[in-house]
Structures are given as structure tokens and as C-alpha cells.
Amino acid sequence: MSMARVFAAALMAAAVVSPFSSAGSGKVALSVAIDGAIGPASARQLEEALGTAAKRDAAVLILQLNTPGGLVTSMREMIAGILASPVPVIGYVAPPGGHAASAGTYILYATHVAAMAPGTNLGAATPIEIGGLPSLPGGEKDNGPGKDGKDATGRPPGDAEMAKVTNDAVALIRSLAEMRGRNGDWGEKAVREAASLSANAALQEHVIDFVARDTAELLQLADGRTVEVAGRKEVLATKGLPVETLEPGWFIRLLAVITDPNTAIILMLVGVYGLVFEFTSPGAVAPGVIGTICLVLGLYALNLLPINYTGLALMLLGVAFLIIEAFNPTVVLGLGGVAAFVLGSAMLLKVEGPGFAMSWAVIGPAAALTLGLALLTGTYVWAARKNPPRVGGEAMRGLPVEILDWQGGEGHVLAFGERWRAKAGEPMQPGDHVEVTDVSDLVLTVRRRDAGNNGAIK
């Protein structure tokens, strides 16, 4: 009997332990897609995905890339997150027709396993010029070597600033290549010469590990590979794993919209003019509420972007000049405000990247609209100044009134259908028609009307 009990207990223990004792049992592959320019929203999306993968002890995280590039700051945040991740990250350039250009190339080099779908490409990782005016409409930057001896950025080869940026980018992509055992020479070529590769060419150049048509084939080809994850060797067991896609939340979607520098500028303008309207027309409420929300969102977005604070200060100074111009027309302030706004907008970003550049299609209309609003407001203010006052003591000066009673130098007059106290420096009689010259403490000062002007008021 005791042996039967021991055997039953052993069976029960095996039943409890077995679901957890099998390697890979209950594991899942998580997938996150970065589709569009690399920016603060992309960095936040990957950070949350890596956190979720670590918390759920996922087998791998598939990072699907389809990007033209983006901001260096966000790219470096994403690379740092991948290198520190306790969960292996598989970089996958997809879908067919997609690409991992510029910043996407560096991120793909950083992943533990790199793959591409047929019909995709990567490369063109040359750093974009720092600062400067936005491209004119229809203008294109030359991303390849020019006949005039300039490099891929269109700058002279001896440009010290661009040389430092380029060498730093080369060092980064080479260090990633050494860490992951990939082709560092081609990585340097992608940086210095803006070289690009198709999926099959990237496989031949040992830039990626394999080409996969879909996620199922991706996991099958990655199975059994040994990767280094957070300082330890790990053999991937990915074949047949279920794949769960992590969708970006509402905050990341909002972040992707407002961190476009052009959107941030529009939000700031709406915010400033909403507050101006609220201050000039107290009690409207809605303009103040909307303006405050837009201004906060705009400032938050600019705080996440690599901006030049001199450019931001010039923009705000330009808006201030235009507001002053609206209430005190001088023309000089208006023109100065437009010039400061346009120059500040052009200088706003320290570094431009694909999807993160100021556009003349936004700067021009915004400056014109701001100037137009200032001129329109100024016109109404100037017209109001020229019109005679309608209320208060100023409105009563020159008003014709009738003497009701008079004694000595004081008496009462009829003005606006009301009985007023009045005084004068000359004798008056009841029934005389006089005019008001001043108002003090609800007492009118009157005088006789000039008969030489046929009874007209001076």
C-alpha cells in the first residue's frame, strides 16, 4: 500500500513539474513594428516593447523595421536598449518593398540576429548636415559623391565639423559590427559613401544572417543560433513559437504626431494666439483652454527634440514683435517679427533627419498668417483710435446741453436725458444752449456755444 502511495505521489509531482521543465514550453515570440521615421515615439515604443519582453520572459523580440532613418539621439537610445536587453532581439527589415536606411542600418547592426525580407534594402547611413536652413521647395540634397569633389553630404571633404560627425558614426557602426560579427568594412562604406544593399547582396556581404520571406520562416532560420545576450551566451529555440504583436498605445501614437517639428511649431502658434485672444477678451474661456493645451503639447514636443534654443528664442521674439505690432502699428516691428520668426524656424533643429526637418511649406504660411493677423488687428486698433470716444468723460466733451436752472456760477443742465450739475465762468440763463468742455467728479464744465460757427460745436 505504501509503495502505491509513493508511486501516485511521484506521478502527481511529475504532472505538476512537467509543464515548466520543458525548455521553451510556454514561451512566446513578441513582435514590434517600427514603421516610419526614427524619433522619440520610436524610442519609447521599443523601450516599452523591451520591458514587456523582459517581464514576460519572452523567447525573442522581433523588431520589424521599415524606416527612412531619423534622429541620431533616438537611434542611440534604441541601440542602447537593444544592447542592454536580457531578451534576444531579431532585427527584420520587412515587409517586401521596405527599407532600413540611415538610422535603421545602425539599429539592424545592433540586433542579435539580423534578417531581411526579399525586396528590401538597407544602407545610406551618411550623417545628415547639422543645422542650416530648410531645403527650398523642389530642392534635393545630393547624397552621393559629387563631380566637384564634395563628399556625400555635399560639403567639402575638409569640413572639420562634418568630419567629426562622420568619424563618430563610423566608429559606432564598426563597434556594433565587431560585437555582432558582421561586416564592418561595408558598414563604414555605408556611412562614408552612402552605400546601399539589397537583401541578397546584404547576405552575401555578411551584413545580415539570412533572408526570410515571413515571420514563420524567420523563427525557423533563427532556431539553434548562438547569440550573446547581456554578457552571456544563449542558444535560440524559436522554431514554431507563437508570435504576438505589440501594438503602440495611444500615448505613443500621439507622440509620433506632435514630435514632428512642423506640428510642434503649429501647436505653439495656436497656443500663443489662443492665450492672446483670451487676455484681450476675458471670459471667452475656450481660446484660453485650447491655447494652454496646445502650448504645453508644443513645448513638450520641442523638449524631446534636439532643438537649438537660440532658434526657439528668435521664434518667440518674432511672435512677440508681431503681437506688439498689432496693438501699436509701426511696420518696423512687424517686419522684424516676421524676419525673426522665419530665421528662428530655420535654426530650430540642431540636427535634421528623414522625417524631422523644418519645411518651407509650414514656415512660409505660418509667418504670412501671423503677419496677416497682426496687420488685421492693427488696422482695427488704428481705426478705433481715430473714432471719437463713445463712453466716459471723453465722450461728453463738446456735447450740446441745455441749461435747466442757474444761480451764480453753478446750476443744472440736461445731458443725455439726465439732470447734471454744471459750472461755468460766465453768466447763464435757463433755456440757454451750451456745450460741455470738461467733466470732473460728475460736475460738467460748460461754456456758450460759438455763434460764429452758426451754432456748430467747436
MARVO-814952 format. One line per field, with one value per residue (C-alpha): residue number from 1; residue in one letter; x, y, z. Coordinates in steps of 0.25 Angstrom, whole numbers, plus 5000, padded with zeros to 4 digits. Layout:
<nodes>
seq	[NUM, ...] $
type	[A, ...] $
xx	[X, ...] $
yy	[Y, ...] $
zz	[Z, ...] $
</nodes>
This chain:
<nodes>
seq	[1, 2, 3, 4, 5, 6, 7, 8, 9, 10, 11, 12, 13, 14, 15, 16, 17, 18, 19, 20, 21, 22, 23, 24, 25, 26, 27, 28, 29, 30, 31, 32, 33, 34, 35, 36, 37, 38, 39, 40, 41, 42, 43, 44, 45, 46, 47, 48, 49, 50, 51, 52, 53, 54, 55, 56, 57, 58, 59, 60, 61, 62, 63, 64, 65, 66, 67, 68, 69, 70, 71, 72, 73, 74, 75, 76, 77, 78, 79, 80, 81, 82, 83, 84, 85, 86, 87, 88, 89, 90, 91, 92, 93, 94, 95, 96, 97, 98, 99, 100, 101, 102, 103, 104, 105, 106, 107, 108, 109, 110, 111, 112, 113, 114, 115, 116, 117, 118, 119, 120, 121, 122, 123, 124, 125, 126, 127, 128, 129, 130, 131, 132, 133, 134, 135, 136, 137, 138, 139, 140, 141, 142, 143, 144, 145, 146, 147, 148, 149, 150, 151, 152, 153, 154, 155, 156, 157, 158, 159, 160, 161, 162, 163, 164, 165, 166, 167, 168, 169, 170, 171, 172, 173, 174, 175, 176, 177, 178, 179, 180, 181, 182, 183, 184, 185, 186, 187, 188, 189, 190, 191, 192, 193, 194, 195, 196, 197, 198, 199, 200, 201, 202, 203, 204, 205, 206, 207, 208, 209, 210, 211, 212, 213, 214, 215, 216, 217, 218, 219, 220, 221, 222, 223, 224, 225, 226, 227, 228, 229, 230, 231, 232, 233, 234, 235, 236, 237, 238, 239, 240, 241, 242, 243, 244, 245, 246, 247, 248, 249, 250, 251, 252, 253, 254, 255, 256, 257, 258, 259, 260, 261, 262, 263, 264, 265, 266, 267, 268, 269, 270, 271, 272, 273, 274, 275, 276, 277, 278, 279, 280, 281, 282, 283, 284, 285, 286, 287, 288, 289, 290, 291, 292, 293, 294, 295, 296, 297, 298, 299, 300, 301, 302, 303, 304, 305, 306, 307, 308, 309, 310, 311, 312, 313, 314, 315, 316, 317, 318, 319, 320, 321, 322, 323, 324, 325, 326, 327, 328, 329, 330, 331, 332, 333, 334, 335, 336, 337, 338, 339, 340, 341, 342, 343, 344, 345, 346, 347, 348, 349, 350, 351, 352, 353, 354, 355, 356, 357, 358, 359, 360, 361, 362, 363, 364, 365, 366, 367, 368, 369, 370, 371, 372, 373, 374, 375, 376, 377, 378, 379, 380, 381, 382, 383, 384, 385, 386, 387, 388, 389, 390, 391, 392, 393, 394, 395, 396, 397, 398, 399, 400, 401, 402, 403, 404, 405, 406, 407, 408, 409, 410, 411, 412, 413, 414, 415, 416, 417, 418, 419, 420, 421, 422, 423, 424, 425, 426, 427, 428, 429, 430, 431, 432, 433, 434, 435, 436, 437, 438, 439, 440, 441, 442, 443, 444, 445, 446, 447, 448, 449, 450, 451, 452, 453, 454, 455, 456, 457, 458] $
type	[M, S, M, A, R, V, F, A, A, A, L, M, A, A, A, V, V, S, P, F, S, S, A, G, S, G, K, V, A, L, S, V, A, I, D, G, A, I, G, P, A, S, A, R, Q, L, E, E, A, L, G, T, A, A, K, R, D, A, A, V, L, I, L, Q, L, N, T, P, G, G, L, V, T, S, M, R, E, M, I, A, G, I, L, A, S, P, V, P, V, I, G, Y, V, A, P, P, G, G, H, A, A, S, A, G, T, Y, I, L, Y, A, T, H, V, A, A, M, A, P, G, T, N, L, G, A, A, T, P, I, E, I, G, G, L, P, S, L, P, G, G, E, K, D, N, G, P, G, K, D, G, K, D, A, T, G, R, P, P, G, D, A, E, M, A, K, V, T, N, D, A, V, A, L, I, R, S, L, A, E, M, R, G, R, N, G, D, W, G, E, K, A, V, R, E, A, A, S, L, S, A, N, A, A, L, Q, E, H, V, I, D, F, V, A, R, D, T, A, E, L, L, Q, L, A, D, G, R, T, V, E, V, A, G, R, K, E, V, L, A, T, K, G, L, P, V, E, T, L, E, P, G, W, F, I, R, L, L, A, V, I, T, D, P, N, T, A, I, I, L, M, L, V, G, V, Y, G, L, V, F, E, F, T, S, P, G, A, V, A, P, G, V, I, G, T, I, C, L, V, L, G, L, Y, A, L, N, L, L, P, I, N, Y, T, G, L, A, L, M, L, L, G, V, A, F, L, I, I, E, A, F, N, P, T, V, V, L, G, L, G, G, V, A, A, F, V, L, G, S, A, M, L, L, K, V, E, G, P, G, F, A, M, S, W, A, V, I, G, P, A, A, A, L, T, L, G, L, A, L, L, T, G, T, Y, V, W, A, A, R, K, N, P, P, R, V, G, G, E, A, M, R, G, L, P, V, E, I, L, D, W, Q, G, G, E, G, H, V, L, A, F, G, E, R, W, R, A, K, A, G, E, P, M, Q, P, G, D, H, V, E, V, T, D, V, S, D, L, V, L, T, V, R, R, R, D, A, G, N, N, G, A, I, K] $
xx	[5000, 5011, 5018, 5005, 5004, 5019, 5016, 5004, 5011, 5022, 5012, 5006, 5019, 5023, 5010, 5012, 5027, 5026, 5019, 5031, 5042, 5042, 5051, 5043, 5030, 5020, 5030, 5025, 5032, 5027, 5028, 5028, 5028, 5035, 5029, 5033, 5044, 5052, 5049, 5045, 5032, 5040, 5050, 5038, 5031, 5044, 5046, 5032, 5034, 5047, 5041, 5029, 5038, 5047, 5035, 5028, 5041, 5039, 5048, 5051, 5046, 5045, 5048, 5042, 5048, 5043, 5049, 5056, 5064, 5062, 5069, 5082, 5078, 5066, 5075, 5085, 5074, 5069, 5083, 5086, 5073, 5076, 5090, 5085, 5073, 5072, 5063, 5070, 5065, 5063, 5064, 5055, 5054, 5040, 5030, 5035, 5038, 5042, 5056, 5065, 5072, 5081, 5078, 5071, 5084, 5091, 5079, 5079, 5094, 5092, 5081, 5086, 5081, 5079, 5070, 5063, 5051, 5052, 5051, 5056, 5069, 5078, 5089, 5091, 5095, 5103, 5100, 5091, 5097, 5096, 5086, 5085, 5073, 5062, 5062, 5055, 5043, 5047, 5061, 5068, 5081, 5092, 5094, 5105, 5119, 5119, 5127, 5132, 5140, 5130, 5126, 5113, 5107, 5110, 5121, 5136, 5144, 5152, 5140, 5144, 5130, 5125, 5138, 5136, 5121, 5125, 5136, 5128, 5117, 5128, 5133, 5119, 5115, 5129, 5127, 5114, 5119, 5130, 5120, 5111, 5121, 5117, 5123, 5130, 5136, 5123, 5117, 5128, 5125, 5110, 5114, 5125, 5119, 5104, 5105, 5092, 5090, 5078, 5074, 5082, 5094, 5094, 5094, 5106, 5113, 5111, 5103, 5091, 5089, 5079, 5067, 5053, 5040, 5031, 5031, 5030, 5042, 5049, 5047, 5051, 5064, 5068, 5066, 5078, 5087, 5096, 5096, 5102, 5091, 5094, 5108, 5104, 5103, 5089, 5084, 5071, 5060, 5050, 5044, 5029, 5028, 5014, 5016, 5009, 5009, 5011, 5003, 5007, 4998, 4990, 5002, 5012, 5003, 5001, 5016, 5018, 5009, 5013, 5028, 5028, 5035, 5025, 5014, 5020, 5022, 5007, 5003, 5012, 5006, 4992, 4995, 5001, 4990, 4979, 4985, 4986, 4971, 4967, 4975, 4969, 4955, 4954, 4943, 4943, 4949, 4950, 4962, 4970, 4967, 4971, 4983, 4988, 4987, 4994, 5005, 5008, 5008, 5017, 5027, 5027, 5029, 5041, 5047, 5048, 5055, 5069, 5066, 5074, 5069, 5074, 5065, 5053, 5056, 5056, 5043, 5037, 5043, 5037, 5023, 5024, 5028, 5016, 5007, 5012, 5011, 4996, 4993, 5004, 5006, 5020, 5023, 5037, 5033, 5024, 5035, 5045, 5036, 5034, 5049, 5052, 5041, 5046, 5061, 5057, 5049, 5060, 5070, 5061, 5067, 5081, 5081, 5072, 5068, 5058, 5044, 5050, 5053, 5046, 5038, 5036, 5022, 5020, 5029, 5024, 5009, 5011, 5019, 5010, 4997, 5004, 5007, 4993, 4987, 4996, 4993, 4978, 4977, 4986, 4976, 4964, 4972, 4976, 4962, 4957, 4967, 4963, 4948, 4942, 4940, 4927, 4926, 4932, 4936, 4943, 4930, 4923, 4933, 4927, 4913, 4902, 4893, 4882, 4882, 4871, 4874, 4885, 4890, 4903, 4913, 4906, 4893, 4888, 4887, 4880, 4890, 4887, 4873, 4878, 4880, 4895, 4901, 4909, 4918, 4923, 4932, 4921, 4907, 4896, 4881, 4871, 4868, 4882, 4888, 4903, 4914, 4922, 4937, 4941, 4936, 4941, 4934, 4921, 4921, 4921, 4928, 4921, 4922, 4914, 4914, 4921, 4911, 4921, 4921, 4905, 4903, 4913, 4921, 4936] $
yy	[5000, 5010, 5007, 5010, 5023, 5027, 5024, 5032, 5044, 5043, 5043, 5056, 5063, 5059, 5065, 5078, 5080, 5075, 5088, 5096, 5086, 5086, 5097, 5107, 5102, 5113, 5123, 5133, 5142, 5156, 5166, 5181, 5189, 5202, 5208, 5222, 5232, 5228, 5238, 5240, 5232, 5220, 5220, 5220, 5209, 5200, 5203, 5198, 5186, 5182, 5184, 5175, 5164, 5164, 5164, 5152, 5145, 5144, 5135, 5147, 5160, 5162, 5177, 5179, 5191, 5200, 5213, 5224, 5228, 5239, 5246, 5241, 5243, 5234, 5224, 5223, 5221, 5209, 5203, 5205, 5198, 5186, 5184, 5184, 5175, 5162, 5157, 5154, 5164, 5159, 5171, 5168, 5178, 5176, 5176, 5174, 5188, 5193, 5198, 5201, 5213, 5223, 5221, 5208, 5202, 5205, 5199, 5186, 5185, 5185, 5174, 5160, 5154, 5162, 5158, 5164, 5160, 5159, 5172, 5181, 5189, 5196, 5206, 5220, 5223, 5236, 5246, 5258, 5272, 5279, 5291, 5301, 5306, 5296, 5291, 5300, 5294, 5285, 5285, 5272, 5268, 5261, 5248, 5243, 5248, 5260, 5263, 5275, 5267, 5269, 5257, 5250, 5261, 5272, 5278, 5280, 5268, 5276, 5281, 5279, 5278, 5268, 5260, 5259, 5254, 5244, 5238, 5237, 5230, 5220, 5217, 5213, 5204, 5197, 5195, 5189, 5180, 5175, 5172, 5164, 5158, 5166, 5173, 5186, 5190, 5191, 5198, 5209, 5209, 5212, 5223, 5230, 5227, 5225, 5211, 5202, 5187, 5179, 5167, 5156, 5165, 5168, 5153, 5151, 5163, 5157, 5169, 5160, 5146, 5141, 5145, 5141, 5142, 5143, 5143, 5127, 5125, 5136, 5128, 5115, 5120, 5127, 5114, 5108, 5120, 5124, 5139, 5147, 5154, 5163, 5157, 5142, 5132, 5127, 5117, 5122, 5112, 5119, 5109, 5108, 5119, 5126, 5141, 5152, 5166, 5178, 5190, 5204, 5211, 5224, 5232, 5227, 5230, 5244, 5245, 5241, 5253, 5264, 5261, 5265, 5279, 5285, 5280, 5285, 5299, 5300, 5295, 5306, 5317, 5312, 5313, 5327, 5333, 5326, 5332, 5346, 5345, 5340, 5352, 5362, 5357, 5351, 5341, 5334, 5322, 5313, 5320, 5320, 5306, 5301, 5311, 5305, 5291, 5293, 5302, 5291, 5280, 5288, 5291, 5276, 5272, 5282, 5277, 5263, 5268, 5273, 5287, 5300, 5309, 5321, 5318, 5316, 5329, 5336, 5330, 5334, 5348, 5349, 5345, 5356, 5367, 5363, 5364, 5377, 5382, 5378, 5388, 5398, 5399, 5403, 5394, 5392, 5383, 5375, 5373, 5370, 5360, 5352, 5352, 5347, 5336, 5331, 5331, 5324, 5314, 5311, 5310, 5302, 5288, 5285, 5272, 5269, 5255, 5248, 5252, 5262, 5275, 5288, 5291, 5304, 5299, 5301, 5313, 5322, 5321, 5321, 5334, 5340, 5337, 5342, 5355, 5356, 5354, 5365, 5375, 5372, 5374, 5387, 5392, 5391, 5397, 5409, 5411, 5410, 5421, 5430, 5429, 5439, 5433, 5427, 5426, 5433, 5447, 5448, 5445, 5457, 5467, 5476, 5471, 5481, 5483, 5492, 5500, 5496, 5506, 5515, 5523, 5530, 5521, 5508, 5501, 5489, 5484, 5474, 5464, 5450, 5452, 5453, 5465, 5468, 5478, 5489, 5501, 5512, 5524, 5533, 5536, 5527, 5527, 5515, 5511, 5514, 5504, 5502, 5491, 5483, 5486, 5476, 5466, 5465, 5458, 5457, 5472, 5478, 5490, 5497, 5510, 5517, 5511, 5519, 5527, 5530, 5516, 5516, 5509, 5497, 5492, 5495] $
zz	[5000, 5003, 4990, 4983, 4990, 4987, 4972, 4972, 4979, 4968, 4957, 4963, 4964, 4950, 4945, 4953, 4949, 4934, 4929, 4934, 4932, 4917, 4911, 4903, 4908, 4909, 4902, 4892, 4882, 4883, 4871, 4870, 4857, 4855, 4842, 4839, 4843, 4856, 4866, 4881, 4879, 4872, 4884, 4894, 4886, 4886, 4901, 4905, 4896, 4902, 4916, 4913, 4907, 4919, 4929, 4921, 4919, 4904, 4896, 4886, 4882, 4867, 4863, 4849, 4842, 4831, 4833, 4824, 4837, 4847, 4859, 4864, 4878, 4877, 4869, 4880, 4891, 4883, 4881, 4896, 4899, 4890, 4895, 4910, 4907, 4914, 4903, 4889, 4878, 4864, 4854, 4842, 4830, 4825, 4818, 4804, 4798, 4812, 4815, 4827, 4823, 4831, 4845, 4842, 4837, 4851, 4858, 4850, 4852, 4867, 4868, 4872, 4859, 4846, 4835, 4823, 4814, 4799, 4792, 4803, 4805, 4815, 4816, 4812, 4826, 4824, 4835, 4830, 4831, 4844, 4845, 4834, 4826, 4822, 4807, 4797, 4791, 4780, 4785, 4787, 4795, 4788, 4796, 4787, 4783, 4774, 4762, 4769, 4779, 4791, 4799, 4801, 4810, 4799, 4808, 4805, 4810, 4819, 4827, 4841, 4848, 4838, 4839, 4854, 4852, 4841, 4848, 4861, 4852, 4846, 4860, 4865, 4853, 4854, 4868, 4866, 4855, 4863, 4875, 4865, 4856, 4844, 4832, 4838, 4825, 4818, 4830, 4828, 4813, 4816, 4825, 4817, 4803, 4806, 4800, 4800, 4798, 4794, 4803, 4795, 4794, 4809, 4811, 4802, 4809, 4822, 4827, 4831, 4835, 4826, 4817, 4822, 4814, 4826, 4841, 4842, 4833, 4841, 4854, 4847, 4842, 4855, 4863, 4868, 4866, 4878, 4882, 4893, 4902, 4913, 4914, 4913, 4902, 4899, 4888, 4882, 4882, 4873, 4863, 4863, 4874, 4874, 4871, 4878, 4872, 4882, 4877, 4881, 4891, 4890, 4896, 4886, 4875, 4880, 4882, 4867, 4863, 4872, 4871, 4856, 4858, 4848, 4856, 4869, 4863, 4859, 4873, 4879, 4870, 4873, 4888, 4887, 4880, 4888, 4900, 4894, 4890, 4904, 4910, 4901, 4902, 4917, 4919, 4905, 4913, 4901, 4894, 4907, 4910, 4896, 4895, 4908, 4904, 4890, 4896, 4906, 4896, 4887, 4898, 4902, 4887, 4886, 4899, 4893, 4880, 4878, 4877, 4876, 4888, 4880, 4869, 4879, 4885, 4872, 4868, 4881, 4880, 4866, 4871, 4882, 4872, 4863, 4875, 4879, 4865, 4865, 4876, 4873, 4858, 4854, 4842, 4847, 4858, 4848, 4838, 4849, 4855, 4842, 4840, 4854, 4853, 4839, 4844, 4857, 4850, 4841, 4852, 4861, 4859, 4863, 4854, 4843, 4839, 4830, 4835, 4845, 4837, 4836, 4823, 4816, 4813, 4828, 4831, 4820, 4822, 4837, 4836, 4826, 4834, 4847, 4840, 4834, 4847, 4853, 4841, 4842, 4857, 4855, 4845, 4855, 4866, 4858, 4853, 4867, 4871, 4860, 4864, 4875, 4888, 4891, 4906, 4918, 4921, 4907, 4900, 4907, 4903, 4892, 4895, 4894, 4906, 4911, 4924, 4933, 4945, 4948, 4960, 4961, 4954, 4956, 4952, 4946, 4931, 4923, 4916, 4911, 4916, 4930, 4940, 4943, 4952, 4944, 4946, 4937, 4937, 4931, 4934, 4928, 4927, 4928, 4914, 4908, 4899, 4903, 4901, 4911, 4912, 4923, 4933, 4948, 4959, 4952, 4950, 4936, 4932, 4921, 4912, 4902, 4888, 4877, 4870, 4859, 4854, 4852, 4865, 4862, 4873, 4873] $
</nodes>
